[in-house]
Structure formats: structure tokens, C-alpha cells
């Protein structure tokens, strides 16, 4: 079901979308919206049988063979895409506002042929616009993935009748607020956490053409991250706010956008690190575990992330798979104590398979003998002594131990790692 084009009037803001429906179990109502300022009209020429013909053909028909001429109204080029589905009646409108026109799309969905949803009514909550021509922009507009950066977010409303007393900032990534400025002067404000962001409240209302600058830090994991601002007038009631569009809010930066992007890359695993670079899993609490960290980027949904450990012969020593989305990733491996006796170098491979393909990165880590580290010590020139500690079952024979530095002065203590 789709409504006709709704004329909201000049300088009007859609605050919410409401409806009434009967939804038995297994059914639901999906409502979406879009908005814009431009309309286009087309004439449809009909013959006497009601069949559409071209204008040229219509003009050649004798009057008795001519039908009516219909005017078809359609949306213009400045209209927004359809919004995300609204989950419940009373949801805040996600389409750009204020706009002169709006349109609604309603779908009745059922998972069973024996049940059906029914729609009673749909309405829009329309308020006077908080501001006209409000714009926002962010800087910088390009950052490296997974690296925390400081951002400056500028908001300006050229025309506002009553002003506004708060600004909401939302994004798909956590933000750490640091500072707010109003016309260049720092403000003593405390951010209020909200869903997907924070709210800044002002002691006195922000008026027309005043510039608000909000500073915060964030780490990004998607190739394009939008930072959205909303003007809030608490006198209008809870939940009434107006979305701010991207534009040129200040001459201090050349951005005119509210989207931050990555440099062009096809990678999904970045900032891959291992710690320590060499393991000595002997149970002394030092370098017993290998910690692998990375930042997962460029994923729109959770995907399998697999960590594999190989020995130098290419045999798989250990592996683990987790489903993860974008964001920081960390996993631990407790080395030979979990996977049996191993030593020398190990090759780690982190892999991710997504709809767009598969990527992997490889690193090497040294793994020392879990029990032989530091066991064979002697004095240069003396005969090395062996401890009587028995080896675990299945361990290889011990190698012959000799001085690691034949030029060491006599009496210098020398240890060899096996």
C-alpha cells in the first residue's frame, strides 16, 4: 500500500510516524517513508477506449475518439530514498525534514497463509520546524581504519524562530566527547549518553546562525561512517527532534559532508599484532600466552574469523574460528601447553572469508621449549651437568649441550636454550 504525495505545507517538520493495526502472531506491518521538495508532472493522453496514446496521436484523433487527459504527479530528483522500516508506531521519522512533501509505503506481511495483518489507520506527527536550512559537517573526512582519531563536528542553523536547547550526535561507532564550543567560546557541558551517541544540552538556547563545534574521538571500522546531528527543542516534548543535513556549516574546514571514509583498500584485517614475539610457555607467568589482536573492517555483517597456527613444516598446530563483525578483535593461544610439545618458529595465519572473497595475513612467532628453557647451565670450560628431572612421555631426546660462546672467559656463566 502506498499513499499519494502528502503536502505538508511550508516549513513543517515530521516528528513521528503512527499507525494502528491488528497483527496476529506471525504477521507484522512494515512502514517506510520518504520526503522531498520537488514534484514533476506528466500528462497522459487517453483515447475513447481509455488506452494511453502519444500526444501527437491524440491530437490527430477526431473529437469523438478522444478520451480524457490525466495529470500524473511523481516525485522529483531531490527526494530521499525510502527510510529503514519503522519498528513500532510512534517511531521518530527518519526521512529528511523539514520538507514540503512526504510519502508513505505500508506492507502487510504474514509468515502463514492462515493469518493476516490488517491496517486501520496511518498518521504523521507534524510540528513547526525547529530550524530552516540547518547543516552540519565533520573534519577530517578520511582516516585510517581502527585508529582512534579526534574529530570536529560543526552545526549551524541559519534561521530558527525559537532556537534549540540541545543537539544529539549519533553514529554506528562509539564516540568519546571531549569539548563543545559556541561561536568559538568553550562551553562547560556534560554529555548525556543516548542510543548510538550522546546529547549536549545548552544552558541558553542556540539562536539563528550561531556556530556550534563539538569535538570527540572515535575509531572507525566501516569504509563509510555517517555522523548524524539532530536539533532538539525540549519544550516541544520528549522525542521531538529535527535531523540536520550535510552542508557547508563553516569556512574553517572544507568538508561539507557528515561522512568519514577510509583510504581505498580491500583489506578486512588491519593493525594485526602479536605479543610477545617469542613465547616461553614454562608456567612462570611470563610470555606463556600468545595474544593476537587486529581490527576487523569493511564488513556489513558478522563473518567467520579463523586463526590458525602452523609449524615450519606446514602442519596445523592449533586453530580457532569465531563469528565477528567490525571492531577490535583479540584471541589468545596458550601455545605448547594446549597443543602438545612444539618448538622453533610458528606461523600464524589470520583469515576472513566474506561474500566479497577471502583475505589473510601471516606472522611468525618464536616458541621456546616449555620446560627446557634455562635448564642446561654451566660454567665456560666446565663439564655441563644435567638435571635428573624426567622428560614428559613422547618428548624427543635431549640434544648435546655445549658452550654457546667458545670465546667466553673461563668462569663466565653461559646458558643455552634448546
C-alpha positions as CSV (number, residue, x, y, z in Angstrom):
1,X,0.0,0.0,0.0
2,X,1.4,3.4,-1.0
3,X,0.0,6.8,-0.1
4,X,-0.3,9.6,-2.6
5,X,2.1,12.6,-2.3
6,X,1.3,14.4,1.0
7,X,1.6,18.2,1.0
8,X,2.9,19.1,4.5
9,X,2.9,22.8,3.9
10,X,5.9,25.2,4.1
11,X,8.4,24.9,6.9
12,X,6.9,21.8,8.5
13,X,8.7,19.0,10.3
14,X,7.6,15.4,10.5
15,X,8.3,14.3,14.1
16,X,6.9,10.8,14.2
17,X,5.1,8.1,12.3
18,X,2.0,6.5,13.9
19,X,-0.4,3.7,12.9
20,X,-3.0,1.3,14.2
21,X,-3.1,-2.3,13.0
22,X,-4.2,-5.8,14.0
23,X,-1.2,-8.1,13.8
24,X,-1.9,-11.8,14.9
25,X,1.1,-14.0,15.7
26,X,3.3,-14.5,12.6
27,X,2.2,-11.2,11.0
28,X,3.6,-7.7,11.0
29,X,3.2,-4.3,9.5
30,X,6.2,-2.6,7.8
31,X,6.0,1.2,7.3
32,X,8.6,3.3,5.4
33,X,8.7,7.0,4.4
34,X,10.4,9.4,2.1
35,X,10.3,13.1,1.6
36,X,11.3,15.9,-0.8
37,X,10.6,19.4,-2.1
38,X,10.2,18.9,-5.8
39,X,7.4,17.3,-7.9
40,X,7.2,16.5,-11.5
41,X,4.0,16.3,-13.6
42,X,3.3,14.4,-16.8
43,X,0.2,14.4,-19.0
44,X,-1.3,11.0,-20.0
45,X,-3.5,11.2,-23.2
46,X,-6.3,8.6,-23.5
47,X,-8.4,7.7,-26.4
48,X,-12.2,7.0,-26.1
49,X,-11.4,3.4,-25.1
50,X,-9.2,4.5,-22.2
51,X,-6.0,3.4,-23.9
52,X,-3.0,5.8,-23.4
53,X,-1.6,7.2,-26.7
54,X,1.0,9.8,-27.5
55,X,0.2,13.5,-27.6
56,X,0.8,13.6,-31.3
57,X,-1.6,10.7,-31.9
58,X,-4.2,12.2,-29.5
59,X,-4.2,15.5,-31.5
60,X,-4.9,13.7,-34.7
61,X,-8.0,11.9,-33.4
62,X,-11.4,13.3,-34.1
63,X,-13.1,14.7,-31.0
64,X,-15.4,11.7,-30.6
65,X,-12.5,9.3,-30.4
66,X,-10.6,11.3,-27.8
67,X,-10.7,10.5,-24.1
68,X,-9.6,12.4,-21.1
69,X,-6.1,13.9,-20.3
70,X,-4.8,12.8,-16.9
71,X,-2.1,14.6,-14.9
72,X,0.4,12.2,-13.3
73,X,2.3,13.6,-10.3
74,X,5.6,11.9,-9.4
75,X,8.5,12.7,-7.0
76,X,11.3,14.9,-8.1
77,X,15.1,14.4,-8.1
78,X,15.7,15.8,-4.6
79,X,13.6,13.1,-2.9
80,X,15.3,10.9,-0.3
81,X,15.4,7.1,-0.6
82,X,12.9,5.1,1.3
83,X,13.7,5.0,5.0
84,X,14.5,1.9,7.0
85,X,11.4,0.2,8.3
86,X,9.8,1.6,11.4
87,X,9.7,-1.0,14.2
88,X,6.7,0.3,16.1
89,X,4.1,3.0,16.0
90,X,5.3,6.4,17.3
91,X,8.8,6.0,15.9
92,X,10.8,9.1,15.1
93,X,10.7,9.9,11.4
94,X,13.9,9.0,9.6
95,X,13.3,10.9,6.4
96,X,14.9,14.3,5.9
97,X,12.9,17.2,7.4
98,X,11.6,19.8,7.0
99,X,10.3,19.0,3.5
100,X,7.3,20.2,1.6
101,X,6.1,16.7,0.6
102,X,6.2,13.2,2.0
103,X,5.0,9.7,1.0
104,X,4.4,6.5,2.9
105,X,4.8,2.9,2.0
106,X,3.0,0.2,4.0
107,X,3.3,-3.5,3.7
108,X,1.3,-6.2,5.4
109,X,3.4,-9.3,5.9
110,X,2.5,-12.8,7.1
111,X,4.5,-15.9,7.7
112,X,1.5,-18.2,7.5
113,X,-1.3,-18.5,4.9
114,X,-3.8,-18.8,7.7
115,X,-3.1,-15.4,9.4
116,X,-3.2,-11.9,8.0
117,X,-2.5,-8.4,9.4
118,X,-4.9,-5.6,8.9
119,X,-4.3,-1.9,8.9
120,X,-6.7,0.6,10.5
121,X,-5.0,4.0,10.0
122,X,-1.7,5.8,9.5
123,X,-0.8,9.3,10.5
124,X,2.2,11.7,10.6
125,X,3.0,13.8,13.6
126,X,3.7,17.2,12.1
127,X,5.3,20.1,14.0
128,X,6.7,23.5,13.2
129,X,10.3,23.2,12.0
130,X,12.9,23.9,14.7
131,X,15.2,25.5,12.1
132,X,15.4,26.1,8.4
133,X,18.5,25.2,6.4
134,X,20.4,23.6,9.3
135,X,23.6,22.0,8.1
136,X,26.5,20.0,9.6
137,X,29.9,19.0,8.5
138,X,32.8,16.9,10.0
139,X,36.6,17.0,9.8
140,X,38.7,15.1,9.0
141,X,36.8,13.2,6.3
142,X,39.4,10.4,5.7
143,X,41.1,8.4,8.4
144,X,42.9,5.1,8.8
145,X,40.8,2.1,9.9
146,X,40.9,1.1,13.5
147,X,42.9,4.1,14.7
148,X,41.4,6.5,17.2
149,X,41.2,10.0,15.8
150,X,39.9,13.4,17.1
151,X,37.0,14.8,15.0
152,X,35.5,18.3,14.9
153,X,31.8,18.4,14.1
154,X,30.2,21.7,13.1
155,X,26.5,22.5,13.3
156,X,24.8,25.8,12.1
157,X,21.1,26.8,11.8
158,X,20.8,29.9,9.6
159,X,17.2,30.5,10.6
160,X,15.4,29.4,13.7
161,X,12.3,31.0,15.2
162,X,12.7,29.9,18.8
163,X,16.2,28.4,18.8
164,X,17.0,25.0,20.2
165,X,18.5,23.8,23.5
166,X,20.2,20.5,22.7
167,X,22.0,18.6,19.9
168,X,22.1,14.8,19.5
169,X,25.0,13.2,17.7
170,X,24.7,9.6,16.6
171,X,26.9,7.2,14.7
172,X,27.5,3.5,14.2
173,X,30.7,3.6,16.3
174,X,31.2,4.7,19.9
175,X,32.3,8.3,20.4
176,X,34.2,9.9,23.3
177,X,33.1,13.5,23.7
178,X,35.9,16.0,24.6
179,X,34.8,19.6,24.1
180,X,32.0,21.9,22.9
181,X,32.3,25.4,21.6
182,X,29.7,28.0,20.7
183,X,30.9,30.7,18.3
184,X,34.5,29.8,19.3
185,X,34.0,30.0,23.1
186,X,34.4,26.8,25.1
187,X,31.3,25.6,27.0
188,X,31.1,23.8,30.3
189,X,28.8,21.0,29.3
190,X,28.4,17.3,30.2
191,X,27.4,14.8,27.5
192,X,24.3,12.7,28.2
193,X,24.5,9.2,26.7
194,X,21.8,8.2,24.3
195,X,21.3,5.3,21.9
196,X,24.1,5.3,19.3
197,X,25.7,8.6,20.6
198,X,25.4,11.5,23.0
199,X,23.3,14.6,23.7
200,X,24.7,18.1,24.5
201,X,22.4,20.4,26.4
202,X,22.9,24.2,26.4
203,X,22.1,26.5,29.3
204,X,20.6,29.0,27.0
205,X,19.0,28.4,23.6
206,X,21.2,28.4,20.4
207,X,19.9,31.1,18.1
208,X,20.0,31.8,14.3
209,X,23.3,31.5,12.6
210,X,25.3,30.6,15.7
211,X,28.1,28.0,15.1
212,X,28.3,25.0,17.4
213,X,31.5,22.9,17.3
214,X,31.6,19.5,19.0
215,X,34.9,17.6,19.4
216,X,35.1,13.9,20.1
217,X,37.3,10.9,19.4
218,X,36.4,7.7,17.7
219,X,37.8,4.6,15.9
220,X,36.1,3.7,12.6
221,X,35.7,0.2,11.2
222,X,33.4,0.7,8.2
223,X,34.6,2.2,4.9
224,X,31.9,5.0,5.3
225,X,30.7,6.1,8.6
226,X,27.9,8.8,8.9
227,X,27.8,11.1,11.9
228,X,24.2,12.4,12.2
229,X,23.2,15.6,14.1
230,X,19.7,16.3,15.4
231,X,18.4,19.6,16.8
232,X,16.3,19.2,20.0
233,X,13.7,21.6,21.5
234,X,12.8,20.0,24.8
235,X,9.8,22.4,25.1
236,X,8.1,20.5,22.3
237,X,8.1,17.3,24.2
238,X,10.2,14.2,24.5
239,X,11.3,12.6,21.3
240,X,10.7,15.7,19.1
241,X,13.9,16.5,17.2
242,X,14.9,17.6,13.7
243,X,17.6,15.9,11.6
244,X,20.4,18.1,10.3
245,X,21.6,17.7,6.7
246,X,25.2,17.7,5.5
247,X,26.4,21.0,4.1
248,X,28.8,23.9,4.5
249,X,28.5,24.9,8.1
250,X,31.7,26.8,8.5
251,X,34.6,28.2,6.4
252,X,37.1,26.8,8.9
253,X,37.1,23.4,7.1
254,X,36.4,22.3,3.5
255,X,34.3,19.3,4.2
256,X,30.6,19.9,3.5
257,X,29.8,16.3,4.5
258,X,28.9,14.3,7.5
259,X,30.5,11.0,6.2
260,X,34.1,9.9,7.1
261,X,35.7,7.4,4.8
262,X,38.8,5.1,4.7
263,X,41.5,5.3,2.1
264,X,40.8,3.0,-0.8
265,X,41.6,-0.6,0.4
266,X,40.3,-4.1,0.0
267,X,41.6,-5.4,3.3
268,X,39.5,-6.7,6.1
269,X,42.2,-7.3,8.8
270,X,44.3,-4.3,9.7
271,X,46.6,-3.4,12.6
272,X,47.4,-7.1,13.1
273,X,49.8,-7.6,16.0
274,X,51.1,-10.4,18.2
275,X,52.5,-10.3,21.7
276,X,55.0,-11.5,22.7
277,X,57.1,-12.0,19.6
278,X,58.6,-15.1,21.2
279,X,56.9,-17.5,23.6
280,X,58.4,-19.3,26.6
281,X,55.4,-21.3,28.0
282,X,57.1,-22.7,31.1
283,X,54.4,-21.7,33.5
284,X,56.3,-18.9,35.2
285,X,53.7,-16.3,34.2
286,X,55.9,-14.5,31.6
287,X,55.3,-14.9,27.9
288,X,53.3,-18.0,28.5
289,X,50.4,-17.0,26.2
290,X,50.3,-15.5,22.8
291,X,47.8,-12.6,22.3
292,X,46.8,-11.8,18.7
293,X,44.9,-8.5,18.2
294,X,43.6,-7.0,15.0
295,X,40.9,-4.5,13.8
296,X,38.2,-6.0,11.5
297,X,37.0,-3.5,8.9
298,X,34.8,-3.4,5.8
299,X,32.2,-5.9,7.0
300,X,28.5,-5.2,6.9
301,X,27.6,-8.4,8.8
302,X,29.3,-11.0,11.0
303,X,31.6,-13.3,9.2
304,X,33.8,-16.3,10.3
305,X,37.3,-15.1,11.5
306,X,39.8,-18.0,11.8
307,X,43.2,-18.1,13.4
308,X,45.5,-20.9,12.5
309,X,48.9,-21.8,13.9
310,X,51.3,-23.9,11.8
311,X,54.8,-25.3,12.4
312,X,57.5,-24.7,9.9
313,X,56.7,-28.0,8.1
314,X,53.2,-26.6,7.4
315,X,51.4,-28.8,9.8
316,X,48.4,-27.3,11.7
317,X,49.2,-26.9,15.3
318,X,46.1,-25.1,16.5
319,X,43.1,-23.2,15.1
320,X,40.1,-21.3,16.3
321,X,37.1,-19.8,14.5
322,X,34.8,-17.1,15.7
323,X,32.0,-15.1,14.0
324,X,32.7,-11.5,14.4
325,X,31.7,-8.1,12.9
326,X,33.6,-4.9,12.5
327,X,35.6,-3.7,15.5
328,X,38.6,-4.7,17.7
329,X,39.4,-8.5,17.7
330,X,41.5,-10.3,20.2
331,X,42.3,-14.0,20.8
332,X,44.8,-15.9,23.0
333,X,46.7,-19.1,22.4
334,X,48.5,-20.8,25.3
335,X,51.0,-22.5,23.0
336,X,52.6,-25.9,23.5
337,X,50.7,-26.4,26.8
338,X,47.5,-26.6,24.8
339,X,48.6,-28.2,21.6
340,X,51.4,-30.6,22.7
341,X,55.2,-30.2,22.5
342,X,56.3,-27.8,19.8
343,X,59.3,-25.6,19.4
344,X,61.1,-23.3,17.0
345,X,59.1,-20.8,14.9
346,X,55.4,-20.9,14.3
347,X,53.5,-19.4,11.5
348,X,50.2,-17.7,12.4
349,X,47.5,-17.1,9.8
350,X,44.5,-14.9,10.4
351,X,41.8,-15.4,7.7
352,X,38.5,-13.9,7.0
353,X,36.0,-15.1,4.4
354,X,33.2,-12.9,3.3
355,X,30.9,-12.6,0.4
356,X,33.4,-10.5,-1.5
357,X,36.2,-13.0,-1.1
358,X,38.9,-14.2,1.3
359,X,41.8,-12.4,2.9
360,X,44.5,-13.5,5.2
361,X,47.6,-12.2,6.9
362,X,50.6,-14.2,8.2
363,X,53.1,-13.6,11.0
364,X,55.8,-15.7,12.6
365,X,56.5,-16.1,16.3
366,X,59.3,-18.0,18.1
367,X,58.2,-20.7,20.5
368,X,60.7,-21.9,23.1
369,X,60.7,-25.4,24.8
370,X,58.2,-25.1,27.6
371,X,60.4,-27.0,30.2
372,X,64.0,-26.9,28.8
373,X,64.3,-23.1,28.8
374,X,67.3,-22.3,31.1
375,X,67.6,-25.9,32.3
376,X,71.1,-26.5,31.0
377,X,73.5,-24.1,32.5
378,X,77.2,-24.4,33.1
379,X,80.4,-22.6,33.6
380,X,82.5,-22.0,30.5
381,X,85.2,-24.6,30.3
382,X,83.5,-26.9,32.8
383,X,81.5,-30.1,32.0
384,X,77.8,-29.3,31.8
385,X,75.6,-31.1,34.3
386,X,72.2,-32.5,33.6
387,X,69.3,-32.3,36.0
388,X,67.6,-35.6,36.8
389,X,64.1,-34.2,36.0
390,X,62.5,-36.8,33.8
391,X,61.0,-35.7,30.4
392,X,57.3,-36.0,29.7
393,X,56.3,-39.0,27.6
394,X,56.9,-38.7,23.9
395,X,59.4,-35.9,24.1
396,X,62.4,-36.1,21.7
397,X,65.9,-36.9,23.1
398,X,67.8,-34.0,24.6
399,X,70.5,-32.5,22.4
400,X,74.1,-32.5,23.5
401,X,74.8,-29.3,25.4
402,X,77.9,-27.3,24.9
403,X,79.1,-23.7,25.4
404,X,77.2,-21.2,23.2
405,X,80.3,-18.9,23.1
406,X,83.6,-20.7,22.8
407,X,85.4,-17.4,23.3
408,X,83.8,-16.6,26.7
409,X,86.2,-16.1,29.5
410,X,86.7,-19.0,31.9
411,X,84.3,-19.0,34.7
412,X,81.6,-17.0,32.9
413,X,78.1,-18.5,33.3
414,X,76.7,-19.5,29.9
415,X,73.2,-20.9,29.3
416,X,71.9,-22.5,26.1
417,X,68.3,-22.7,25.0
418,X,67.2,-26.0,23.4
